[in-house]
């Protein structure tokens, strides 16, 4: 697996079909719904046991690691059927929950022409096979939908917005399979790995820490993505019994996460985050002297850069996105430009930056949010030179400030595969 690049959406499906054709009966592929744009949602299944495990990949458009992880594990089951026969389970892989978003976000892999961009060092590609991708290359074609357009988070019943067909398909699948465990595979651009569990699983934290250590991947000492969750150990968060079933993001959008929905069937959901570029500092457990000062400095960076981006956009004069793709980028960028005060309020209301690791995580987030916004605004407004400069400058600064190191795709997928197998053994 060493040196394997992320597959594009088309490559993902072609490889899945080829694998099924090569091992008829061992693997099955079926469509379980369609996206807003009419793209099929493909489910790859291995084994024939009466109990089910579900893996969801591609929930966030900018996180392609889950798709290749799913393919690798499904291929392994086809080669070693005893792995599943012992558990009496069928393992199901939803290969990409948001194919519409992935078709836009995947351009950092292929470029607009359909060819992989030269000189950006994707692993396994020609003379640059040993080079690493750059944050600059990643963000130049970055796309992540606005919060309300992310299908893993359908709106609550009181929201007048219709539920996306991708969300409906996933909910139907959960109701059909009633999985013992549901894995949601995610990736974070810069930082460390962490695991979120909707219920404590004996031995999970120890196994997860060992897996990350074996691969040399740092754990987020105290991830703040789930600030209302209990930190069972460094890098492992568990949902409290009293936690609400609704999620509210900084934009104000309230949803019911599909990995919380599955709890009605007794399902344990596990969100597995793998970093694309790792930062060793996020795992530093040493306490900081002045946590409030650390939060204040991160807040100043976030709000200052949002203001800087606003000024650059204003200087470009009246421009409007025209194509559906430009509108999608603009909507998501505009949302990120506006959420700064809400994010800062959340940071100030929680006990954050108490360790060096958490302070580093805040520093990364404070830079990542405006960088994402600038990257998408650049594409929405036709690649204006001023925005191009901003994206390049901020991407380089993010990489250098935190000494971000590319994690080989093989290690990213191995982290997720080993974690899923360890949790499946514990639960099944």
C-alpha positions as CSV (number, residue, x, y, z in Angstrom):
1,X,0.0,0.0,0.0
2,X,3.0,2.3,0.4
3,X,2.9,5.3,-2.0
4,X,-0.7,4.8,-3.0
5,X,-2.4,8.1,-3.9
6,X,-6.0,9.0,-3.0
7,X,-8.3,7.7,-5.7
8,X,-10.5,10.3,-7.4
9,X,-14.3,9.6,-7.4
10,X,-14.1,7.9,-10.8
11,X,-11.1,5.8,-9.8
12,X,-12.8,4.8,-6.6
13,X,-15.7,3.3,-8.4
14,X,-13.7,1.7,-11.2
15,X,-11.5,0.0,-8.7
16,X,-14.4,-1.2,-6.7
17,X,-16.1,-2.7,-9.8
18,X,-12.9,-4.4,-10.8
19,X,-12.4,-5.9,-7.4
20,X,-16.0,-7.2,-7.3
21,X,-15.6,-8.7,-10.8
22,X,-12.3,-10.4,-9.8
23,X,-13.9,-12.0,-6.8
24,X,-17.6,-12.7,-7.6
25,X,-19.5,-13.8,-4.5
26,X,-16.9,-12.5,-2.1
27,X,-17.9,-8.9,-2.7
28,X,-21.1,-7.2,-3.8
29,X,-21.7,-3.7,-5.1
30,X,-25.1,-2.0,-5.2
31,X,-26.5,1.5,-5.4
32,X,-28.4,2.6,-2.2
33,X,-29.5,6.0,-3.3
34,X,-28.6,9.0,-5.4
35,X,-27.1,12.4,-4.7
36,X,-28.7,15.8,-5.4
37,X,-27.1,15.8,-8.8
38,X,-28.1,12.2,-9.5
39,X,-24.9,10.4,-8.8
40,X,-25.3,6.9,-7.3
41,X,-24.3,6.2,-3.8
42,X,-22.4,2.9,-3.9
43,X,-22.4,0.3,-1.1
44,X,-19.6,-2.4,-1.3
45,X,-20.4,-5.4,0.9
46,X,-18.2,-8.3,2.1
47,X,-19.2,-11.4,3.9
48,X,-22.6,-13.0,4.5
49,X,-23.2,-12.9,8.2
50,X,-26.5,-12.0,9.8
51,X,-25.0,-9.1,11.8
52,X,-23.8,-5.9,10.1
53,X,-21.0,-3.4,10.3
54,X,-21.2,-0.2,8.4
55,X,-18.4,2.1,7.3
56,X,-19.2,5.5,5.9
57,X,-16.5,7.2,3.8
58,X,-16.5,10.6,2.0
59,X,-18.9,12.3,4.5
60,X,-16.9,15.5,4.0
61,X,-15.9,16.3,0.5
62,X,-12.4,17.4,1.2
63,X,-11.5,14.1,3.1
64,X,-10.8,11.4,0.5
65,X,-8.9,9.0,2.8
66,X,-12.0,7.0,3.8
67,X,-12.6,5.8,0.3
68,X,-9.2,4.2,-0.2
69,X,-9.3,2.8,3.4
70,X,-12.6,1.1,2.5
71,X,-11.3,-0.4,-0.7
72,X,-8.2,-1.7,1.0
73,X,-10.2,-3.4,3.8
74,X,-12.8,-4.8,1.4
75,X,-10.0,-6.3,-0.7
76,X,-8.4,-7.8,2.3
77,X,-11.7,-9.5,3.3
78,X,-12.0,-10.9,-0.2
79,X,-8.5,-12.4,0.1
80,X,-9.0,-13.5,3.7
81,X,-12.7,-14.4,4.1
82,X,-12.0,-16.1,7.5
83,X,-11.6,-12.6,9.0
84,X,-15.3,-12.0,8.6
85,X,-16.5,-15.6,9.0
86,X,-15.2,-15.7,12.5
87,X,-17.3,-12.7,13.5
88,X,-20.5,-13.8,11.7
89,X,-20.8,-10.3,10.2
90,X,-21.4,-8.7,6.8
91,X,-19.2,-5.6,6.5
92,X,-20.7,-2.8,4.4
93,X,-18.7,0.1,3.0
94,X,-20.6,3.3,1.7
95,X,-17.8,4.4,-0.6
96,X,-18.7,8.1,-0.8
97,X,-21.6,9.8,1.0
98,X,-21.1,13.1,-0.8
99,X,-20.1,12.4,-4.4
100,X,-21.3,15.8,-5.6
101,X,-18.9,17.5,-3.1
102,X,-16.1,15.0,-3.9
103,X,-16.4,15.8,-7.6
104,X,-15.4,19.4,-6.7
105,X,-13.0,18.8,-3.9
106,X,-11.2,16.1,-5.9
107,X,-9.7,18.7,-8.3
108,X,-6.7,19.0,-6.0
109,X,-6.0,15.4,-7.2
110,X,-6.7,15.9,-10.9
111,X,-6.8,19.6,-11.8
112,X,-9.5,21.0,-14.0
113,X,-8.2,19.2,-17.1
114,X,-8.6,15.8,-15.6
115,X,-4.9,15.2,-15.4
116,X,-3.0,15.2,-12.1
117,X,-1.3,18.6,-11.7
118,X,2.4,18.5,-12.4
119,X,4.9,19.2,-9.7
120,X,2.5,18.8,-6.8
121,X,4.1,15.5,-5.7
122,X,1.2,13.2,-5.3
123,X,2.5,9.9,-4.0
124,X,2.8,7.1,-6.6
125,X,2.7,9.4,-9.6
126,X,5.6,9.4,-12.0
127,X,8.9,11.1,-11.2
128,X,7.4,12.8,-8.2
129,X,6.4,9.5,-6.6
130,X,8.6,10.0,-3.5
131,X,7.7,13.7,-3.0
132,X,4.9,14.8,-0.8
133,X,1.8,16.9,-1.6
134,X,2.0,20.5,-0.5
135,X,-0.6,22.4,1.5
136,X,-0.4,25.0,-1.2
137,X,-1.5,22.5,-3.8
138,X,-4.2,21.2,-1.5
139,X,-5.7,24.5,-0.8
140,X,-5.5,25.9,-4.3
141,X,-8.4,23.6,-5.3
142,X,-10.0,23.2,-1.8
143,X,-13.7,22.7,-1.5
144,X,-15.8,21.8,1.6
145,X,-19.6,22.4,1.5
146,X,-21.4,24.9,3.8
147,X,-22.6,23.2,7.0
148,X,-26.2,22.7,5.9
149,X,-24.9,21.0,2.7
150,X,-23.0,18.2,4.5
151,X,-25.1,15.0,4.3
152,X,-23.8,13.4,7.5
153,X,-25.7,16.2,9.3
154,X,-29.3,16.4,8.2
155,X,-31.4,19.3,9.7
156,X,-33.6,18.7,12.7
157,X,-37.3,18.2,12.1
158,X,-38.2,21.8,12.9
159,X,-35.9,23.1,10.2
160,X,-37.9,24.0,7.0
161,X,-35.0,23.0,4.8
162,X,-35.6,19.6,3.0
163,X,-33.4,16.7,4.0
164,X,-30.8,16.0,1.3
165,X,-31.3,12.7,-0.6
166,X,-27.8,11.6,0.5
167,X,-28.9,11.9,4.2
168,X,-32.1,10.1,3.5
169,X,-30.2,7.3,1.9
170,X,-27.8,6.9,4.8
171,X,-30.7,6.9,7.3
172,X,-32.5,4.2,5.3
173,X,-29.3,2.2,5.2
174,X,-28.9,2.4,9.0
175,X,-32.5,1.4,9.5
176,X,-32.0,-1.5,7.1
177,X,-28.8,-2.9,8.5
178,X,-29.1,-1.9,12.2
179,X,-25.3,-2.2,12.4
180,X,-23.5,-3.3,15.5
181,X,-21.0,-0.6,14.9
182,X,-20.9,2.3,12.4
183,X,-17.6,3.8,11.4
184,X,-17.4,7.3,10.0
185,X,-14.0,7.8,8.4
186,X,-12.6,11.4,8.4
187,X,-9.4,13.3,7.7
188,X,-8.1,16.5,9.1
189,X,-5.8,18.6,7.0
190,X,-3.3,19.5,9.7
191,X,-3.0,18.2,13.2
192,X,-3.3,14.8,14.9
193,X,-5.5,11.8,15.0
194,X,-8.4,11.3,17.4
195,X,-11.4,8.9,17.9
196,X,-14.9,9.8,18.9
197,X,-17.2,7.0,20.4
198,X,-20.9,7.3,21.1
199,X,-20.4,4.7,23.9
200,X,-17.3,3.6,25.8
201,X,-15.7,0.5,24.4
202,X,-13.5,-1.5,26.9
203,X,-9.9,-1.6,25.6
204,X,-10.5,0.9,22.7
205,X,-8.4,3.7,24.1
206,X,-5.4,1.5,24.8
207,X,-5.6,-0.2,21.4
208,X,-6.0,3.1,19.6
209,X,-3.0,4.7,21.3
210,X,-0.9,1.7,20.5
211,X,-1.9,1.8,16.8
212,X,-1.1,5.5,16.5
213,X,2.2,5.1,18.2
214,X,3.2,2.2,16.0
215,X,2.5,4.4,12.9
216,X,4.2,7.5,14.4
217,X,1.0,9.5,14.1
218,X,0.5,12.0,17.0
219,X,-2.8,12.0,18.9
220,X,-4.6,15.2,19.7
221,X,-4.1,15.5,23.4
222,X,-7.6,17.1,23.9
223,X,-9.5,17.5,20.6
224,X,-11.9,20.4,20.8
225,X,-14.1,19.2,17.8
226,X,-16.2,17.5,20.4
227,X,-16.0,19.9,23.3
228,X,-19.1,18.6,25.0
229,X,-17.7,15.0,24.9
230,X,-15.7,13.3,27.7
231,X,-12.0,12.9,27.2
232,X,-11.5,9.2,28.1
233,X,-7.8,9.5,27.4
234,X,-5.6,11.5,25.1
235,X,-7.1,11.4,21.6
236,X,-10.3,9.4,22.6
237,X,-13.6,11.2,23.2
238,X,-16.8,9.5,24.5
239,X,-20.3,10.9,24.2
240,X,-21.7,11.6,27.7
241,X,-25.0,9.8,28.6
242,X,-26.7,13.1,29.0
243,X,-25.5,14.5,25.7
244,X,-28.3,16.0,23.4
245,X,-29.0,14.2,20.1
246,X,-28.6,17.5,18.2
247,X,-25.5,19.2,17.0
248,X,-25.1,23.0,16.6
249,X,-22.3,24.3,14.4
250,X,-20.8,27.9,14.6
251,X,-23.0,29.0,11.7
252,X,-26.1,28.4,13.8
253,X,-27.2,25.4,11.8
254,X,-28.7,22.6,14.0
255,X,-28.6,19.0,12.9
256,X,-28.9,15.5,14.1
257,X,-25.7,13.7,13.2
258,X,-26.3,10.4,11.5
259,X,-23.9,8.7,13.8
260,X,-26.1,9.8,16.7
261,X,-29.2,8.7,14.8
262,X,-27.9,5.1,14.7
263,X,-27.9,4.9,18.5
264,X,-31.7,4.1,18.4
265,X,-30.6,0.6,17.1
266,X,-28.1,0.1,19.8
267,X,-25.3,0.9,17.4
268,X,-22.0,2.2,18.6
269,X,-20.7,4.9,16.2
270,X,-17.0,5.6,15.9
271,X,-15.6,8.6,14.1
272,X,-12.0,8.0,13.1
273,X,-9.9,11.0,12.2
274,X,-6.6,10.6,10.3
275,X,-4.3,13.7,9.7
276,X,-3.0,14.4,6.2
277,X,-0.2,16.5,7.6
278,X,0.7,15.7,11.1
279,X,1.8,18.2,13.8
280,X,3.8,16.6,16.7
281,X,2.9,19.5,19.0
282,X,-0.8,18.6,19.3
283,X,0.2,15.6,21.5
284,X,2.1,17.7,24.1
285,X,0.5,17.1,27.5
286,X,2.4,19.8,29.4
287,X,0.1,22.4,31.0
288,X,0.3,26.0,29.9
289,X,0.7,28.9,32.4
290,X,-2.1,31.1,31.0
291,X,-4.8,29.3,29.1
292,X,-6.9,32.4,28.6
293,X,-4.0,34.1,26.9
294,X,-3.6,31.2,24.5
295,X,-7.3,31.4,23.6
296,X,-7.1,35.2,23.2
297,X,-4.1,34.9,20.8
298,X,-5.8,32.2,18.7
299,X,-9.0,34.3,18.6
300,X,-7.0,37.4,17.5
301,X,-5.5,35.4,14.6
302,X,-8.9,34.0,13.5
303,X,-10.7,37.3,13.6
304,X,-7.8,39.3,12.2
305,X,-7.4,37.1,9.1
306,X,-11.2,37.0,8.5
307,X,-11.0,40.8,8.5
308,X,-8.0,40.8,6.2
309,X,-9.8,38.4,3.8
310,X,-12.9,40.7,3.9
311,X,-10.7,43.7,2.9
312,X,-9.2,41.8,0.0
313,X,-12.6,40.7,-1.3
314,X,-13.8,44.3,-1.0
315,X,-10.9,45.7,-2.9
316,X,-11.8,43.4,-5.9
317,X,-15.0,45.4,-6.4
318,X,-18.4,44.0,-7.2
319,X,-18.1,40.5,-8.5
320,X,-20.6,37.7,-8.4
321,X,-20.2,34.0,-8.9
322,X,-21.9,32.7,-12.0
323,X,-21.7,29.0,-12.4
324,X,-23.2,26.5,-9.9
325,X,-19.7,25.5,-8.9
326,X,-18.7,29.1,-8.2
327,X,-21.8,29.6,-6.2
328,X,-21.1,26.5,-4.1
329,X,-17.6,27.8,-3.4
330,X,-18.8,31.3,-2.6
331,X,-21.6,30.1,-0.2
332,X,-19.2,28.0,1.8
333,X,-16.5,30.7,1.8
334,X,-18.9,33.4,2.9
335,X,-20.2,31.2,5.8
336,X,-16.6,30.6,7.1
337,X,-15.9,34.4,6.8
338,X,-18.9,35.1,9.1
339,X,-18.5,32.4,11.8
340,X,-15.4,33.9,13.5
341,X,-17.3,35.6,16.4
342,X,-19.3,32.4,17.1
343,X,-16.2,30.3,17.1
344,X,-14.4,32.7,19.5
345,X,-17.5,32.7,21.8
346,X,-17.3,28.9,21.9
347,X,-13.6,28.9,22.6
348,X,-14.1,31.4,25.5
349,X,-17.0,29.4,27.0
350,X,-15.0,26.2,27.4
351,X,-11.8,25.3,29.3
352,X,-9.4,25.2,26.3
353,X,-5.7,25.6,25.8
354,X,-5.0,24.1,29.2
355,X,-2.2,22.0,27.6
356,X,0.5,22.8,25.0
357,X,-1.1,20.3,22.7
358,X,-4.6,21.9,22.9
359,X,-3.0,25.3,22.4
360,X,-1.3,24.1,19.2
361,X,-4.6,22.7,18.0
362,X,-6.3,26.0,18.6
363,X,-3.5,27.8,16.7
364,X,-4.0,25.4,13.7
365,X,-7.8,25.9,13.7
366,X,-7.4,29.7,13.9
367,X,-5.4,29.6,10.7
368,X,-7.3,26.8,9.0
369,X,-10.7,28.4,9.0
370,X,-9.8,31.7,7.2
371,X,-7.4,29.7,4.9
372,X,-10.3,27.5,3.8
373,X,-12.5,30.6,3.2
374,X,-9.8,32.3,1.2
375,X,-9.2,29.2,-0.9
376,X,-12.8,28.8,-1.8
377,X,-13.4,32.5,-2.4
378,X,-10.4,32.5,-4.8
379,X,-12.2,29.8,-6.9
380,X,-15.5,31.5,-6.6
381,X,-14.2,34.8,-7.9
382,X,-12.1,33.5,-10.8
383,X,-8.7,33.1,-9.1
384,X,-8.0,36.8,-8.4
385,X,-4.2,37.4,-7.9
386,X,-4.7,39.0,-4.5
387,X,-6.6,36.0,-3.3
388,X,-4.1,33.7,-4.8
389,X,-1.3,35.4,-2.9
390,X,-3.3,35.2,0.3
391,X,-3.9,31.5,-0.1
392,X,-0.2,30.7,-0.9
393,X,1.1,32.9,2.0
394,X,-1.3,31.4,4.6
395,X,-0.7,27.8,3.4
396,X,3.0,28.2,3.6
397,X,2.8,29.9,7.0
398,X,0.5,27.1,8.4
399,X,3.0,24.5,7.3
400,X,6.1,26.2,8.6
401,X,4.6,27.5,11.9
402,X,3.7,24.0,13.0
403,X,6.3,21.9,11.1
404,X,3.5,20.0,9.3
405,X,4.7,16.7,8.0
406,X,2.9,14.7,5.2
407,X,1.6,11.4,6.5
408,X,1.8,8.7,3.8
409,X,-1.6,7.6,2.6
410,X,-0.6,4.1,3.5
411,X,-0.2,5.1,7.1
412,X,-3.5,7.1,7.1
413,X,-5.4,4.1,5.9
414,X,-3.5,1.7,8.2
415,X,-4.5,3.8,11.1
416,X,-8.2,3.6,10.2
417,X,-8.1,-0.1,9.2
418,X,-6.4,-1.2,12.4
419,X,-8.8,0.9,14.5
420,X,-11.9,-0.5,12.8
421,X,-10.7,-4.0,13.2
422,X,-9.8,-3.5,16.9
423,X,-13.2,-2.0,17.7
424,X,-15.1,-4.6,15.7
425,X,-13.3,-7.4,17.6
426,X,-14.3,-5.7,20.9
427,X,-17.9,-5.2,19.9
428,X,-18.6,-8.3,17.9
